[in-house]
C-alpha cells in the first residue's frame, strides 16, 4: 500500500476517533471535550501517515474498539437514567397504593365499629313482641344485631344448632333455643323472656360468641374443628 493510501486510512481513522470524541462529549455534556477530540484527531491523522502498512489493521481495530467503548458508555448512562426514573415511578405508585389501602382499611374499620356499637345497643325491647316468629323475621332481627362482616358466621352456627328454630329442644340433653344453650335458663342473663323471644336469644348468643371466642367468625372456626362451640 502506498504512503498516500496510508494517509487516507489515517484520515478515516481520525474521523472515527473524532466521532468517538463527539459521543463522549455529548454523554458528558462538554463542548470543550468535543473540540479537544477534534484537535487530537487531526494530530493523530498526521502521525498515522508514518505507520507501517502491516500495523494498519491493528490501528483500525483499536480505533473501532475505542468507538465501541464510547458508545457503550453512552448507552449505559442512558440505561441507568431510565432505570432510576422507572424506579422512582414504581416507588411513587406503590406509595399511592399503600396510602389508598390504609384509607380503605380505616374506613372499613370505622364502619365495623359503628355497626358493632349499634348492634350492642339493640335489645329485645327494640322489636315488637309476637306470639310466634317466622325464620325470616328472626333472621331480620339477627341482621340488625350482628355486624355484616360477622353475620354469615353467626348464621352458620344457628343453622347447624337449631335451623333458626327458637323453640328447638334437644330431647337428650335439654339444650334449648337458637343456640342450643345448656341449660337453656342461662339465656335469662339477656332477658326473662328467653324462652319465647328470639331477640333475647340472639343477644345472648352474640354475647356468648364474643366473650368466649372473640367474634362469631372465631366461634364458627372452632365449631368447624370440633362440631360444638
SVG drawing of the C-alpha trace seen along z (x, -y; Angstrom):
<svg xmlns="http://www.w3.org/2000/svg" viewBox="-99 -24 105 62">
<polyline fill="none" stroke="black" stroke-width="0.4" points="0.0,0.0 1.3,-3.5 2.0,-6.3 -1.0,-8.2 -3.2,-5.2 -1.8,-5.2 -2.6,-8.8 -6.1,-8.1 -6.5,-5.4 -5.2,-7.9 -7.9,-10.4 -10.5,-7.7 -9.2,-6.6 -9.1,-10.2 -12.7,-10.6 -13.6,-7.6 -11.7,-9.0 -13.5,-12.3 -16.8,-10.5 -15.8,-8.8 -14.9,-12.0 -18.2,-13.5 -20.1,-10.7 -18.2,-11.1 -18.6,-14.8 -22.4,-14.5 -22.6,-12.0 -20.7,-14.2 -22.4,-17.4 -19.0,-19.1 -18.4,-21.2 -14.7,-21.6 -14.3,-17.8 -15.6,-17.7 -13.1,-20.4 -10.2,-18.7 -11.1,-15.4 -11.2,-17.1 -7.8,-18.6 -6.4,-15.3 -7.9,-13.6 -6.1,-16.0 -2.9,-15.4 -3.4,-11.6 -4.0,-11.9 -0.5,-13.2 1.1,-10.6 -0.8,-7.7 0.7,-8.6 4.0,-7.2 2.6,-3.9 3.8,-0.8 1.4,1.0 1.5,4.1 0.3,2.3 -2.6,0.5 -5.1,3.3 -4.2,3.1 -4.6,-0.7 -8.0,-0.3 -9.1,2.4 -8.0,0.2 -9.9,-2.8 -13.1,-0.7 -12.8,0.7 -12.4,-2.8 -15.5,-3.9 -17.5,-0.9 -16.4,-1.6 -17.6,-5.2 -20.9,-4.1 -21.3,-1.5 -20.6,-4.2 -23.2,-6.5 -25.7,-3.6 -25.0,-2.6 -25.5,-6.2 -28.9,-6.4 -30.0,-3.0 -29.0,-4.0 -31.1,-7.2 -34.1,-5.2 -33.8,-2.6 -33.6,-5.3 -36.7,-7.1 -38.6,-3.8 -37.7,-3.0 -38.9,-6.4 -42.2,-5.9 -42.7,-2.5 -42.0,-3.8 -44.5,-6.6 -47.2,-4.2 -46.5,-1.8 -46.8,-4.6 -50.1,-5.8 -51.5,-2.2 -50.5,-1.7 -52.0,-5.0 -55.3,-4.1 -55.2,-0.6 -54.7,-2.2 -57.5,-4.7 -59.9,-1.9 -59.0,0.3 -59.5,-2.6 -62.9,-3.4 -64.0,0.3 -62.8,0.5 -64.8,-2.7 -67.9,-1.2 -67.5,2.0 -67.1,0.1 -70.3,-1.9 -72.2,1.3 -71.0,3.0 -71.9,0.1 -75.4,0.0 -75.8,3.8 -74.7,3.8 -77.3,1.2 -80.1,3.4 -82.2,5.4 -85.4,7.4 -87.3,4.2 -86.4,2.9 -88.6,5.5 -92.3,5.9 -93.4,9.0 -95.3,11.6 -96.9,14.9 -94.7,16.6 -91.9,15.6 -91.0,16.9 -87.5,17.8 -87.3,14.7 -88.3,12.4 -85.7,14.0 -83.0,13.6 -84.0,10.0 -83.6,9.4 -80.2,11.0 -79.0,8.9 -79.9,5.8 -77.9,7.1 -74.9,8.7 -72.4,6.8 -72.4,7.5 -68.9,9.0 -69.8,11.5 -73.4,12.3 -72.6,15.3 -70.5,17.0 -73.3,16.3 -75.9,17.7 -73.8,20.8 -73.8,21.7 -77.5,21.1 -78.2,23.2 -76.3,26.1 -77.6,25.8 -81.3,25.2 -82.1,24.4 -83.3,21.0 -85.9,22.6 -86.0,20.5 -88.1,23.2 -85.8,26.1 -85.2,28.6 -82.6,31.4 -84.5,34.4 -81.4,35.9 -79.7,33.0 -82.5,30.5 -80.4,27.8 -82.7,25.1 -83.3,22.4 -81.4,21.0 -78.0,21.7 -78.9,24.9 -77.9,23.3 -77.4,25.9 -79.1,25.3 -81.5,23.0 -82.0,20.9 -78.5,19.4 -80.1,17.2 -82.0,15.4 -79.0,13.2 -80.2,11.5 -83.8,11.3 -86.6,13.1 -88.4,13.8 -85.6,16.1 -87.9,19.0 -90.3,17.1 -88.4,14.1 -85.8,14.9 -84.3,11.3 -83.4,12.2 -81.8,15.4 -79.9,13.6 -78.5,11.1 -77.4,13.8 -75.8,15.9 -73.9,12.9 -72.6,12.0 -71.6,15.6 -69.6,15.9 -67.9,12.5 -66.9,13.2 -65.8,16.8 -64.2,16.7 -63.8,13.0 -66.3,13.0 -68.9,15.1 -66.4,16.0 -63.9,17.2 -66.7,19.2 -67.5,20.7 -63.9,21.7 -63.9,23.5 -67.3,25.2 -65.9,26.4 -62.9,28.0 -64.9,29.6 -68.6,29.6 -69.6,27.8 -68.8,24.4"/>
</svg>
